[in-house]
Amino acid sequence: MLLSECLRSWPSVPFILVLLLSSLISVDAYFVVNQPGSSTSWKNGSPYPVTWTLGLQDGIDTFDIEITRLSRGGIYFVAKALPITMSSLNVVLEDVPAGDDYFLICMNSTVGRTYSVSSRFSVTDANATGSNPSPASAPTVTISGTPGPLSHFAQTFGPSTNGVARPGWPGIRNQVTAITVAVGAALIGGVMVLY
Protein backbone atom coordinates (compact mmCIF):
# COMPACT_ATOMS: atom_id res chain seq x y z
CA MET A 1 0.00 0.00 0.00
CA LEU A 2 2.70 2.46 0.96
CA LEU A 3 4.80 1.53 -2.07
CA SER A 4 1.88 1.99 -4.47
CA GLU A 5 1.16 5.46 -3.00
CA CYS A 6 4.82 6.42 -3.37
CA LEU A 7 4.92 5.23 -6.95
CA ARG A 8 1.92 7.43 -7.84
CA SER A 9 3.65 10.60 -6.75
CA TRP A 10 6.34 11.81 -9.17
CA PRO A 11 8.48 13.65 -6.59
CA SER A 12 9.26 10.42 -4.75
CA VAL A 13 10.42 8.49 -7.85
CA PRO A 14 14.03 9.82 -7.79
CA PHE A 15 14.25 9.02 -4.09
CA ILE A 16 13.06 5.45 -4.67
CA LEU A 17 15.47 4.99 -7.60
CA VAL A 18 18.42 6.32 -5.62
CA LEU A 19 17.50 4.05 -2.72
CA LEU A 20 17.24 0.97 -4.94
CA LEU A 21 20.38 1.71 -6.93
CA SER A 22 22.44 2.56 -3.88
CA SER A 23 21.67 -0.89 -2.49
CA LEU A 24 23.91 -2.22 -5.27
CA ILE A 25 26.95 -0.63 -3.61
CA SER A 26 28.55 -3.27 -1.45
CA VAL A 27 30.30 -2.52 1.82
CA ASP A 28 32.57 -5.39 2.74
CA ALA A 29 34.95 -3.56 5.06
CA TYR A 30 35.72 -5.04 8.44
CA PHE A 31 38.98 -4.10 10.14
CA VAL A 32 39.38 -4.17 13.93
CA VAL A 33 42.48 -3.45 16.00
CA ASN A 34 42.34 -5.97 18.88
CA GLN A 35 45.51 -4.86 20.69
CA PRO A 36 46.36 -2.36 22.08
CA GLY A 37 43.12 -2.20 24.04
CA SER A 38 41.70 0.58 26.20
CA SER A 39 43.38 -0.60 29.40
CA THR A 40 46.73 -1.36 27.75
CA SER A 41 49.89 0.29 29.01
CA TRP A 42 53.13 -0.06 27.04
CA LYS A 43 56.43 0.27 28.87
CA ASN A 44 59.47 1.63 27.04
CA GLY A 45 61.98 -1.10 26.23
CA SER A 46 59.53 -4.02 26.12
CA PRO A 47 57.94 -5.69 23.08
CA TYR A 48 54.16 -5.40 22.88
CA PRO A 49 51.95 -7.29 20.44
CA VAL A 50 49.74 -5.40 18.02
CA THR A 51 46.94 -7.62 16.70
CA TRP A 52 44.12 -7.02 14.25
CA THR A 53 41.28 -8.81 12.49
CA LEU A 54 40.50 -8.25 8.81
CA GLY A 55 37.34 -9.01 6.88
CA LEU A 56 37.41 -11.65 4.17
CA GLN A 57 36.40 -9.39 1.28
CA ASP A 58 37.58 -6.00 2.45
CA GLY A 59 39.68 -5.23 -0.64
CA ILE A 60 42.84 -4.51 1.34
CA ASP A 61 46.10 -6.07 0.11
CA THR A 62 48.52 -4.21 2.39
CA PHE A 63 48.26 -1.52 5.06
CA ASP A 64 50.49 0.71 7.17
CA ILE A 65 50.67 1.19 10.95
CA GLU A 66 51.25 4.55 12.63
CA ILE A 67 51.11 5.71 16.25
CA THR A 68 49.98 9.20 17.25
CA ARG A 69 48.96 11.18 20.33
CA LEU A 70 45.98 13.38 21.06
CA SER A 71 47.82 16.12 22.94
CA ARG A 72 50.95 16.42 20.80
CA GLY A 73 51.62 16.77 17.12
CA GLY A 74 53.60 14.17 15.27
CA ILE A 75 53.29 10.62 14.04
CA TYR A 76 55.44 7.57 14.66
CA PHE A 77 55.72 5.66 11.39
CA VAL A 78 55.80 2.05 12.57
CA ALA A 79 55.42 -0.29 9.58
CA LYS A 80 54.61 0.09 5.89
CA ALA A 81 53.02 -2.42 3.50
CA LEU A 82 52.06 -5.11 5.99
CA PRO A 83 50.50 -7.95 3.99
CA ILE A 84 46.99 -9.06 4.91
CA THR A 85 48.37 -12.54 5.61
CA MET A 86 49.85 -11.19 8.86
CA SER A 87 47.64 -10.84 11.92
CA SER A 88 50.13 -9.47 14.45
CA LEU A 89 53.29 -7.43 14.88
CA ASN A 90 55.49 -6.72 17.92
CA VAL A 91 56.35 -3.09 18.67
CA VAL A 92 59.17 -1.98 20.98
CA LEU A 93 59.20 1.65 22.11
CA GLU A 94 62.57 3.21 23.00
CA ASP A 95 62.65 6.64 24.70
CA VAL A 96 59.10 7.47 23.61
CA PRO A 97 57.57 10.15 25.89
CA ALA A 98 55.17 8.81 28.53
CA GLY A 99 51.51 9.68 28.14
CA ASP A 100 47.99 8.27 28.28
CA ASP A 101 46.73 9.56 24.94
CA TYR A 102 48.29 7.29 22.32
CA PHE A 103 46.42 5.70 19.40
CA LEU A 104 47.49 3.13 16.83
CA ILE A 105 46.22 3.75 13.29
CA CYS A 106 45.97 1.16 10.51
CA MET A 107 45.75 2.91 7.16
CA ASN A 108 46.88 3.26 3.58
CA SER A 109 49.28 6.20 3.92
CA THR A 110 49.68 6.46 0.13
CA VAL A 111 46.10 7.62 -0.42
CA GLY A 112 45.30 8.69 3.16
CA ARG A 113 42.58 6.12 3.82
CA THR A 114 42.16 5.08 7.46
CA TYR A 115 41.00 1.50 7.97
CA SER A 116 40.92 1.26 11.75
CA VAL A 117 42.01 3.06 14.93
CA SER A 118 42.86 1.33 18.19
CA SER A 119 41.48 2.19 21.57
CA ARG A 120 43.36 4.84 23.53
CA PHE A 121 46.36 3.38 25.37
CA SER A 122 49.20 4.67 27.53
CA VAL A 123 52.99 4.61 27.37
CA THR A 124 55.13 4.57 30.53
CA ASP A 125 58.83 4.99 31.25
CA ALA A 126 61.14 1.97 31.17
CA ASN A 127 61.49 1.93 34.99
CA ALA A 128 57.73 1.88 35.63
CA THR A 129 56.30 -1.11 37.45
CA GLY A 130 54.06 -3.55 35.67
CA SER A 131 54.18 -6.85 33.87
CA ASN A 132 55.56 -7.35 30.40
CA PRO A 133 53.28 -9.15 27.96
CA SER A 134 54.46 -12.12 26.00
CA PRO A 135 55.26 -11.03 22.45
CA ALA A 136 53.49 -12.62 19.52
CA SER A 137 55.35 -14.91 17.15
CA ALA A 138 55.67 -12.12 14.60
CA PRO A 139 58.27 -9.64 13.36
CA THR A 140 59.38 -6.91 15.78
CA VAL A 141 59.64 -3.21 14.95
CA THR A 142 61.45 -0.69 17.18
CA ILE A 143 60.32 2.95 17.47
CA SER A 144 62.45 5.53 19.27
CA GLY A 145 62.55 9.18 20.26
CA THR A 146 60.08 11.86 19.36
CA PRO A 147 58.21 11.99 16.06
CA GLY A 148 59.62 14.23 13.37
CA PRO A 149 58.29 15.52 10.06
CA LEU A 150 61.15 13.84 8.15
CA SER A 151 60.79 10.44 9.80
CA HIS A 152 60.49 7.29 7.73
CA PHE A 153 58.70 4.05 8.48
CA ALA A 154 60.74 1.94 10.89
CA GLN A 155 60.04 -1.19 8.81
CA THR A 156 58.80 -1.77 5.26
CA PHE A 157 57.48 -5.26 4.64
CA GLY A 158 56.97 -5.58 0.94
CA PRO A 159 55.98 -3.94 -2.28
CA SER A 160 52.39 -2.86 -2.51
CA THR A 161 50.24 -2.85 -5.60
CA ASN A 162 51.14 0.78 -6.33
CA GLY A 163 48.78 2.01 -3.63
CA VAL A 164 45.76 0.42 -5.34
CA ALA A 165 43.54 -1.62 -3.05
CA ARG A 166 42.39 -3.92 -5.86
CA PRO A 167 43.48 -3.57 -9.46
CA GLY A 168 40.93 -3.74 -12.25
CA TRP A 169 37.14 -3.82 -12.03
CA PRO A 170 36.93 -5.08 -8.41
CA GLY A 171 38.89 -2.01 -7.30
CA ILE A 172 36.59 0.52 -8.96
CA ARG A 173 33.24 -1.30 -8.92
CA ASN A 174 31.86 0.61 -5.92
CA GLN A 175 32.98 3.99 -7.27
CA VAL A 176 31.47 3.36 -10.72
CA THR A 177 28.19 2.25 -9.16
CA ALA A 178 28.05 5.32 -6.91
CA ILE A 179 28.77 7.69 -9.81
CA THR A 180 26.16 5.96 -11.96
CA VAL A 181 23.54 6.30 -9.21
CA ALA A 182 24.34 9.98 -8.71
CA VAL A 183 24.26 10.81 -12.44
CA GLY A 184 21.07 8.80 -12.94
CA ALA A 185 19.31 10.57 -10.06
CA ALA A 186 20.42 13.96 -11.39
CA LEU A 187 19.11 13.15 -14.88
CA ILE A 188 15.78 11.89 -13.58
CA GLY A 189 15.45 14.93 -11.34
CA GLY A 190 16.22 17.23 -14.26
CA VAL A 191 13.65 15.54 -16.50
CA MET A 192 11.02 15.79 -13.77
CA VAL A 193 11.72 19.48 -13.27
CA LEU A 194 11.26 20.13 -16.99
CA TYR A 195 7.95 18.27 -17.10
KEKE-3310 file (N, C-alpha, C; in steps of 0.2 Angstrom, whole numbers, plus 5000, padded with zeros to 4 digits):
npx = (5004:5009:5020:5014:5007:5018:5024:5014:5016:5025:5037:5043:5049:5063:5069:5066:5072:5086:5087:5085:5095:5107:5108:5115:5128:5141:5147:5160:5169:5179:5188:5197:5206:5213:5223:5233:5222:5209:5213:5227:5244:5259:5276:5292:5305:5301:5294:5278:5263:5254:5239:5226:5211:5205:5192:5185:5182:5187:5195:5208:5225:5238:5243:5247:5255:5253:5258:5250:5247:5235:5237:5249:5258:5263:5268:5272:5280:5277:5276:5276:5267:5261:5257:5241:5241:5247:5243:5248:5260:5275:5279:5292:5295:5307:5313:5302:5291:5282:5264:5246:5238:5239:5236:5234:5235:5229:5231:5231:5244:5247:5236:5229:5219:5210:5209:5207:5206:5215:5210:5212:5227:5241:5258:5272:5287:5303:5307:5295:5283:5275:5269:5277:5270:5268:5277:5270:5272:5279:5286:5297:5296:5305:5303:5309:5313:5306:5293:5296:5295:5302:5303:5304:5296:5298:5300:5298:5288:5285:5283:5269:5254:5256:5249:5236:5220:5213:5217:5210:5193:5186:5192:5187:5173:5164:5165:5161:5148:5142:5144:5137:5124:5122:5123:5112:5101:5102:5099:5086:5080:5081:5074:5061:5059:5058:5047)
npy = (4994:5006:5007:5008:5020:5029:5027:5033:5046:5058:5066:5057:5047:5049:5048:5035:5027:5031:5025:5011:5009:5012:5002:4993:4995:4988:4985:4979:4981:4977:4979:4978:4983:4974:4973:4987:4988:4997:4997:4995:4997:5002:4999:5007:5000:4987:4973:4974:4966:4969:4967:4962:4961:4956:4958:4946:4950:4963:4970:4975:4974:4977:4986:5001:5005:5017:5027:5039:5054:5062:5074:5080:5085:5076:5060:5043:5033:5017:5004:4999:4993:4981:4964:4957:4944:4943:4944:4950:4960:4964:4978:4988:5001:5014:5026:5034:5047:5047:5045:5046:5046:5039:5032:5019:5018:5010:5010:5016:5024:5030:5034:5040:5034:5029:5014:5008:5012:5010:5007:5020:5021:5019:5025:5021:5025:5017:5012:5010:5001:4985:4972:4963:4959:4944:4943:4942:4928:4935:4947:4960:4977:4992:5008:5024:5039:5055:5060:5065:5077:5073:5059:5042:5026:5014:5000:4992:4981:4975:4976:4986:4986:4997:5006:5004:4997:4986:4980:4983:4980:4975:4984:4997:4995:4999:5013:5016:5012:5020:5033:5031:5030:5043:5051:5046:5049:5063:5066:5060:5069:5081:5079:5078:5090:5098:5093)
npz = (5000:5004:4996:4983:4984:4985:4972:4964:4966:4958:4963:4972:4965:4961:4973:4977:4966:4968:4981:4978:4969:4976:4984:4978:4979:4987:5004:5011:5021:5035:5049:5063:5076:5088:5099:5103:5118:5127:5141:5140:5144:5138:5141:5139:5131:5131:5121:5113:5108:5093:5087:5075:5066:5051:5038:5026:5013:5011:5002:5004:5002:5007:5021:5032:5048:5060:5074:5085:5095:5106:5112:5107:5093:5078:5071:5074:5063:5060:5053:5036:5022:5027:5024:5021:5025:5037:5055:5066:5075:5083:5093:5099:5110:5112:5122:5120:5124:5139:5142:5141:5130:5118:5101:5090:5072:5058:5041:5024:5019:5007:5000:5010:5017:5031:5039:5052:5069:5085:5102:5115:5122:5135:5137:5146:5156:5155:5168:5175:5185:5182:5173:5159:5143:5134:5119:5102:5090:5079:5067:5074:5077:5080:5088:5091:5101:5098:5087:5071:5057:5046:5047:5043:5039:5051:5048:5032:5024:5011:4994:4988:4979:4970:4978:4975:4980:4975:4960:4943:4938:4951:4960:4957:4956:4966:4966:4953:4952:4962:4956:4944:4950:4956:4944:4937:4946:4945:4932:4931:4940:4934:4922:4927:4933:4921:4916)
capx = (5000:5014:5024:5009:5006:5024:5025:5010:5018:5032:5042:5046:5052:5070:5071:5065:5077:5092:5087:5086:5102:5112:5108:5120:5135:5143:5151:5163:5175:5179:5195:5197:5212:5212:5228:5232:5216:5209:5217:5234:5249:5266:5282:5297:5310:5298:5290:5271:5260:5249:5235:5221:5206:5202:5187:5187:5182:5188:5198:5214:5231:5243:5241:5252:5253:5256:5256:5250:5245:5230:5239:5255:5258:5268:5266:5277:5279:5279:5277:5273:5265:5260:5253:5235:5242:5249:5238:5251:5266:5277:5282:5296:5296:5313:5313:5296:5288:5276:5258:5240:5234:5241:5232:5237:5231:5230:5229:5234:5246:5248:5231:5226:5213:5211:5205:5205:5210:5214:5207:5217:5232:5246:5265:5276:5294:5306:5307:5289:5281:5270:5271:5278:5266:5272:5276:5267:5277:5278:5291:5297:5298:5307:5302:5312:5313:5300:5291:5298:5291:5306:5304:5302:5293:5304:5300:5294:5287:5285:5280:5262:5251:5256:5244:5229:5218:5212:5217:5205:5186:5185:5194:5183:5166:5159:5165:5157:5141:5140:5144:5131:5118:5122:5121:5105:5097:5102:5096:5079:5077:5081:5068:5055:5059:5056:5040)
capy = (5000:5012:5008:5010:5027:5032:5026:5037:5053:5059:5068:5052:5042:5049:5045:5027:5025:5032:5020:5005:5009:5013:4996:4989:4997:4984:4987:4973:4982:4975:4980:4979:4983:4970:4976:4988:4989:5003:4997:4993:5001:5000:5001:5008:4995:4980:4972:4973:4964:4973:4962:4965:4956:4959:4955:4942:4953:4970:4974:4977:4970:4979:4992:5004:5006:5023:5029:5046:5056:5067:5081:5082:5084:5071:5053:5038:5028:5010:4999:5000:4988:4974:4960:4955:4937:4944:4946:4953:4963:4966:4985:4990:5008:5016:5033:5037:5051:5044:5048:5041:5048:5036:5028:5016:5019:5006:5015:5016:5031:5032:5038:5043:5031:5025:5008:5006:5015:5007:5011:5024:5017:5023:5023:5023:5025:5010:5010:5009:4994:4982:4966:4963:4954:4939:4945:4937:4925:4939:4952:4965:4984:4997:5015:5028:5046:5059:5060:5071:5078:5069:5052:5036:5020:5010:4994:4991:4974:4972:4980:4986:4986:5004:5010:5002:4992:4980:4982:4981:4981:4975:4990:5003:4994:5003:5020:5017:5011:5027:5038:5030:5032:5050:5054:5044:5053:5070:5066:5059:5075:5086:5078:5079:5097:5101:5091)
capz = (5000:5005:4990:4978:4985:4983:4965:4961:4966:4954:4967:4976:4961:4961:4980:4977:4962:4972:4986:4975:4965:4981:4988:4974:4982:4993:5009:5014:5025:5042:5051:5070:5080:5094:5103:5110:5120:5131:5147:5139:5145:5135:5144:5135:5131:5131:5115:5114:5102:5090:5083:5071:5062:5044:5034:5021:5006:5012:4997:5007:5001:5012:5025:5036:5055:5063:5081:5086:5102:5105:5115:5104:5086:5076:5070:5073:5057:5063:5048:5029:5018:5030:5020:5025:5028:5044:5060:5072:5074:5090:5093:5105:5111:5115:5123:5118:5129:5143:5141:5141:5125:5112:5097:5084:5066:5053:5036:5018:5020:5001:4998:5016:5019:5037:5040:5059:5075:5091:5108:5118:5127:5138:5137:5153:5156:5156:5175:5178:5187:5178:5169:5152:5140:5130:5112:5098:5086:5073:5067:5079:5075:5086:5087:5096:5101:5097:5080:5067:5050:5041:5049:5039:5042:5054:5044:5026:5023:5005:4989:4987:4972:4968:4982:4973:4985:4971:4953:4939:4940:4958:4963:4955:4955:4970:4964:4946:4954:4965:4951:4940:4954:4956:4938:4935:4950:4943:4926:4932:4943:4929:4918:4931:4934:4915:4914)
cpx = (5004:5018:5020:5008:5012:5025:5020:5012:5025:5037:5046:5050:5060:5073:5071:5071:5084:5093:5089:5093:5108:5113:5113:5127:5136:5148:5154:5168:5173:5186:5195:5204:5211:5216:5232:5224:5215:5212:5224:5238:5256:5271:5288:5302:5307:5294:5282:5268:5254:5245:5229:5217:5204:5196:5189:5187:5182:5192:5205:5220:5236:5240:5247:5250:5257:5254:5256:5247:5239:5233:5245:5254:5263:5265:5273:5275:5281:5281:5273:5272:5265:5255:5247:5236:5244:5243:5241:5258:5269:5280:5286:5297:5302:5313:5307:5292:5282:5270:5252:5235:5236:5236:5236:5233:5233:5227:5233:5237:5248:5243:5227:5220:5214:5206:5202:5209:5209:5211:5213:5221:5237:5253:5268:5283:5297:5306:5301:5287:5276:5273:5272:5274:5271:5271:5273:5273:5276:5285:5291:5300:5300:5306:5305:5312:5306:5299:5294:5295:5295:5307:5302:5299:5299:5305:5296:5294:5288:5282:5272:5260:5250:5250:5237:5226:5216:5213:5211:5198:5184:5187:5190:5175:5162:5159:5161:5150:5138:5140:5138:5124:5117:5120:5114:5100:5096:5098:5088:5076:5077:5075:5062:5054:5056:5049:5035)
cpy = (5006:5013:5010:5017:5031:5032:5031:5044:5054:5061:5063:5047:5043:5046:5037:5024:5025:5026:5013:5004:5009:5006:4991:4990:4992:4987:4981:4974:4980:4975:4982:4978:4980:4972:4981:4990:4995:5003:4995:4999:4998:5003:5002:5002:4987:4979:4970:4971:4968:4968:4965:4959:4959:4955:4951:4945:4961:4974:4977:4972:4971:4985:4995:5005:5012:5023:5036:5047:5061:5074:5084:5081:5079:5064:5049:5033:5021:5005:5000:4994:4981:4970:4958:4948:4938:4946:4949:4955:4965:4973:4986:4998:5010:5024:5037:5041:5047:5048:5043:5043:5045:5032:5025:5016:5014:5009:5013:5023:5034:5037:5041:5040:5027:5019:5006:5010:5011:5011:5015:5020:5022:5021:5025:5022:5018:5007:5009:5002:4992:4976:4967:4958:4950:4942:4939:4934:4929:4944:4957:4972:4988:5004:5018:5035:5049:5059:5066:5071:5074:5062:5048:5031:5016:5003:4994:4984:4971:4977:4980:4986:4993:5008:5009:4996:4986:4983:4980:4983:4980:4981:4996:5001:4998:5010:5021:5016:5018:5032:5037:5032:5039:5053:5052:5048:5060:5070:5065:5066:5080:5085:5079:5086:5100:5099:5093)
cpz = (5000:4998:4984:4978:4983:4976:4961:4961:4963:4958:4971:4972:4961:4968:4980:4972:4965:4977:4984:4972:4970:4984:4984:4976:4988:4998:5013:5019:5032:5044:5058:5073:5087:5100:5100:5112:5125:5138:5146:5140:5142:5139:5139:5136:5131:5124:5117:5108:5100:5086:5080:5068:5056:5042:5029:5014:5007:5007:4999:5005:5006:5016:5029:5043:5057:5070:5082:5093:5101:5107:5111:5097:5084:5076:5070:5068:5059:5057:5042:5026:5021:5026:5024:5027:5035:5049:5066:5071:5081:5089:5100:5105:5114:5116:5121:5124:5132:5142:5140:5136:5118:5108:5092:5078:5061:5046:5029:5018:5013:4998:5004:5018:5026:5037:5047:5064:5081:5096:5111:5123:5129:5137:5143:5152:5157:5163:5179:5180:5183:5175:5162:5149:5136:5123:5108:5093:5079:5073:5072:5076:5081:5084:5093:5096:5100:5089:5077:5060:5045:5042:5043:5043:5045:5051:5038:5025:5016:5000:4989:4980:4970:4972:4980:4978:4981:4964:4949:4941:4947:4962:4962:4955:4960:4968:4957:4948:4957:4961:4946:4944:4954:4950:4936:4939:4947:4936:4927:4935:4938:4924:4921:4932:4927:4913:4920)
residu = (MET:LEU:LEU:SER:GLU:CYS:LEU:ARG:SER:TRP:PRO:SER:VAL:PRO:PHE:ILE:LEU:VAL:LEU:LEU:LEU:SER:SER:LEU:ILE:SER:VAL:ASP:ALA:TYR:PHE:VAL:VAL:ASN:GLN:PRO:GLY:SER:SER:THR:SER:TRP:LYS:ASN:GLY:SER:PRO:TYR:PRO:VAL:THR:TRP:THR:LEU:GLY:LEU:GLN:ASP:GLY:ILE:ASP:THR:PHE:ASP:ILE:GLU:ILE:THR:ARG:LEU:SER:ARG:GLY:GLY:ILE:TYR:PHE:VAL:ALA:LYS:ALA:LEU:PRO:ILE:THR:MET:SER:SER:LEU:ASN:VAL:VAL:LEU:GLU:ASP:VAL:PRO:ALA:GLY:ASP:ASP:TYR:PHE:LEU:ILE:CYS:MET:ASN:SER:THR:VAL:GLY:ARG:THR:TYR:SER:VAL:SER:SER:ARG:PHE:SER:VAL:THR:ASP:ALA:ASN:ALA:THR:GLY:SER:ASN:PRO:SER:PRO:ALA:SER:ALA:PRO:THR:VAL:THR:ILE:SER:GLY:THR:PRO:GLY:PRO:LEU:SER:HIS:PHE:ALA:GLN:THR:PHE:GLY:PRO:SER:THR:ASN:GLY:VAL:ALA:ARG:PRO:GLY:TRP:PRO:GLY:ILE:ARG:ASN:GLN:VAL:THR:ALA:ILE:THR:VAL:ALA:VAL:GLY:ALA:ALA:LEU:ILE:GLY:GLY:VAL:MET:VAL:LEU:TYR)
# end
